Amino acid sequence: MSKGIFITGGASGLGRAIAERYAAEGWNVCIGDLNASRGAETVAAIEAKGGSCEFVSCDVTKQSDLQRVADQLAKQWGSVDVVVNNAGVAQAGDIDTVSLKDWQWIIDINIVGVVRGAKAFTPLFKKQGSGYFVNTASMAGLLNPPGMSAYNATKAAVVSISETMDVELEPYGIGVSVVCPSFFRTNLNESMRSTQPGMEKALDKLFEKSPINADDIANDIFNAVKNKQFFVLPHKDGRQIWAVKRLIPRHIYAGMVRKRAAAMNKKLQAR
């Protein structure tokens, strides 16, 4: 029997790349998203290559949506092998400029959305005696760059939740990976909220400079699940900076971050 994977935020960006990667391996793929037109495009693209894919409307801020998908797939496939909690949004702005409303918005999607996915599928995985969660975080959750406190906090929480799940669920035969990419070409800018003028254009340039794309990261995720690798750190520069952060004194690392932030602010002001 073919294996099955469910991906939130699967209609575009990294979610779509993951869907295409698994479909190419003969898996049954189900993508959950709010964008039905993009969902249809992804399904059509995968089916045109001979893959199996279906779209379900799914809002990760609603537990009932995720539970409905879990129940549907368990009945339809008999079992679910991998769940990717990938849906997420971005927020840029200093700690004193981002509204509490925006904090609540990003927390509900980036943190509680992962929790809802885990709560919906963990009972099924325990019943099966197997299953695998992939949670999409970010290098921002490990490095905490300035001007992105809300985003950093949510992605750091995803790392923490994933580390907890990894130990908690291992006795039940359930695996966990957490993905922490740096900047790469995606459509995250479309939903981003920012209090910093020019941030979208600045991030767009960083996206363009990425040496890897969503397909590369999807391949890393596929291999990580296969090898039961917890941390997925696709960008070489991100891995290097994280190593520096862990090895050198805090005041030296903070000085490096301030210097990089000042350079970015200078570019933003020049626009």
C-alpha positions, 0 to 999 in steps of 0.5 A: 500500500502507498504511504500517505502524507498530509501537509498544511500550507501545502498549496504553495511555497515550501508546502507545495515543494514537499507535496511534489517531492513525496508525490514523485516517490509514489506517496498519497499526498493531501494538502491542506490550505485556505487558498483553493485556487492554488490548491487546485493548481498544485493538485493539477501539477502533481497529477500531470506528472502521474502523482496522487494528490488531493486538496482539502480546505483547512484553517490551522486556527480551527481545531475542528478543521484539522480533526476533520482531516485526520478522521477523513484520511484515517478512513480513506487511507487506513493510516497516515504516515507523515504530517507536516505542520508547515502553515505559517505567517511572518511579522516584522517590527520592533518590540515597541511597534508591533501591536498585541493584535498582531502578536496574537495573530502570529501566535495563533497560526505559527505556534498553536497551528502546530499544536492543533496539528499535533493534537489532531494526529497524535492519537491516530499515530499512537493507535497505529504505533507509528507516524512522523511529524515534521514541524516547520520552524526557521533559523530565526527561531535559533538565531533571533535577529532583531526587528522580528521579535514576534516571528522569532518567538513563534519559531523558537516555540516551534523548536521547543515544542518539537524537542518536547514531542520528540522525547514524549512520542518516541516510546510510541514509535512516533518520530519528529523533525523540525525544519529551520531554513534561512531565507529562500524564495517563497510567498511568505511576503504575501501574508507578512505584516510589518511596521518597518517601511521597506522591509518587504523589498529588503527581504525580497533581496535576501530571498533572491540571494539564497543558494538553495530553493524550496525544492532543495529544502523539500529534498532535505526534509524527505531525507531527514524523515527517511533517516529519522534526523531531528534538526533539518538545517538546510542553509550552510551559512545558517548552520555556521552562524548557529554554531558560532552562537553556541560557542562564543560568549553572548556579548560577542555574538550580540555585537555581531548581530547588532552590526548586521542589523545596523547594516540592514537598517542603513539599507532600509533608510536609503530606500 
